């Protein structure tokens, strides 16, 4: 078995910390994280983006863009 963050090598990742990480663990996307997602996510080529802690650690969540609804958390991982 391999860790999820290594299994998804072809998927863009975004590292977060502080309040952004706390909110993500509770299933919420902060305003500052939403701004970062807008700048990193390409709706033509990306289906999801992986959210990782700033320091080394396990995958926190997968976020995708739903047409007409904006960014939605697809899955939060609580280890």
C-alpha atoms as one frame of an Amber mdcrd trajectory, in Angstrom:
protein
   0.000   0.000   0.000   1.146   3.534  -0.720   0.009   6.793   0.901  -2.737
   8.694  -0.927  -0.593  11.787  -1.515   1.888   9.563  -3.381  -0.829   7.656
  -5.257  -2.172  10.894  -6.749   1.089  12.147  -8.268  -0.659  13.475 -11.409
  -3.051  15.612  -9.352  -2.119  19.188  -8.410  -1.625  19.848  -4.728  -1.939
  22.847  -2.474  -0.325  23.127   0.961  -2.208  24.913   3.733  -1.663  25.791
   7.389  -3.263  27.458  10.380  -6.921  28.415  10.184  -7.193  27.117   6.612
  -6.222  23.615   7.807  -8.528  23.763  10.829 -11.505  24.750   8.677 -10.677
  22.115   6.047 -10.618  19.372   8.694 -14.141  20.519   9.615 -15.349  20.381
   6.017 -15.126  24.106   5.253 -13.149  26.125   2.709 -11.800  29.436   4.025
 -11.855  32.613   1.926  -8.060  32.651   1.652  -8.006  29.005   0.537 -10.744
  29.704  -2.022  -8.545  32.483  -3.450  -5.604  30.084  -3.704  -7.789  27.463
  -5.372  -8.962  29.978  -7.977  -5.366  30.764  -8.917  -4.196  27.093  -9.029
  -7.189  25.207 -10.426  -7.639  24.931 -14.189 -11.200  23.770 -14.912 -10.190
  22.606 -18.410  -7.606  20.095 -17.162  -8.160  19.528 -13.427 -10.912  17.428
 -11.886  -9.667  17.622  -8.302  -6.867  19.188  -6.311  -5.320  17.614  -3.235
  -5.030  19.640  -0.050  -1.979  18.870   2.074  -0.682  20.314   5.351   2.161
  22.831   4.983   4.476  20.617   6.986   4.943  17.061   5.819   1.902  15.022
   6.561  -0.969  13.067   5.182  -3.494  14.198   2.627  -6.164  16.371   4.271
  -8.792  16.553   1.534  -9.717  16.431  -2.125 -11.472  19.489  -3.574 -13.165
  19.803  -6.950 -15.015  22.426  -8.943 -18.702  21.826  -9.602 -20.233  23.748
 -12.446 -22.472  26.526 -11.174 -21.647  25.772  -7.533 -17.966  26.619  -7.125
 -15.403  24.639  -5.158 -16.733  21.683  -3.201 -14.932  19.352  -0.852 -15.103
  15.854  -2.311 -13.531  14.084   0.635 -11.897  14.993   3.970  -9.482  12.465
   5.444  -9.357  12.120   9.228  -6.623   9.753  10.310
